Amino acid sequence: MAPSRRMAASALLLLVLLVATEIGATRTKVAEARDCLSQSHKFKGACLSSSNCAGVCRTENFPDGECHTHNFARKCFCKRAC
């Protein structure tokens, strides 16, 4: 019985280490892909289409833009990598 218990304990420890490694790798990837947002100064009206928002943001020297709800209104926010 003793060798069987040791083998089960070793397998469990290996599984815990693998899961911990995967969780750590996932967190690192999320931290690298951070975007900074800035509300558009040129977009007028409610933001209903992120593609229109992105077009206006490109005129403001941002690579992309998307609609977000801010204070119960849809606003255009320009974004770039931080």
N, C-alpha and C positions, 0 to 999 in steps of 0.2 A: 504493500500500500504506500510506503514512503516514496518510492521512485515516481509513482503515478501522481502523488500530490506535488512533488517538486516540479514535475513536468507541467502540470496545470498552472502552478504559480508562475513559472517561467513564461509560459504562453500568455498569461494574463498581463504580466509586466511588459512583455514585448508589445502587446496590443495597446496598452495605455501609452507607451512611448510613441508608437506610430500615430495615434490619435492626437497626442500633444504636439507632435511635429507638424501635422497637417493643419491644426488650428493656428499655430504660430505662423506658418507660411501664408495662410489666408489673411491674417491681420496685416502682415507686411505688404501684401499686394494692395489692400484697401488704402493704406496710408500713402502709398506712392501715387495713386491716381486722384489727387486732390485738385479741385477746381475752385477758383475764386470768382465770385459773382459781383456784378456791379449793375445797378438799375440803369437802363438806357435813358439817355437825355433827349433823344430824338424821336422815340416811338410815341405815337399819339393814340389815345383810346385804349379800349380793353384788349388785352393780348389773347387772341383766340387761336392763333396759328404760330407754332414755334418756328416754322420755316420763314414766315414773314419777319418774326422777331430776329432770327439769325441774319437775315438780309440787312436789316437796319443796323444790327450790331457790327456787321462787316464794314459799314460806312463809318463806324466809330472806332475802327482799328482793333476790333476784337475778332477772334477766329470763329466764334459761335455764340448762340443765344438761345434762350428757351423761356417759355411762359411759366410763371409761378404765381401762386396766390399769396398776396401780401396785404394785410389789413382788409380782408374780405373782398379784394379786387384782384383781377388778373393783370399782372404787370410783366413787362418784358425785362429780363435780366440778361446782360451780356456776360459771357464766361470765357476764361482763359486759364491755363495751367498756372498754378502758383509757383 
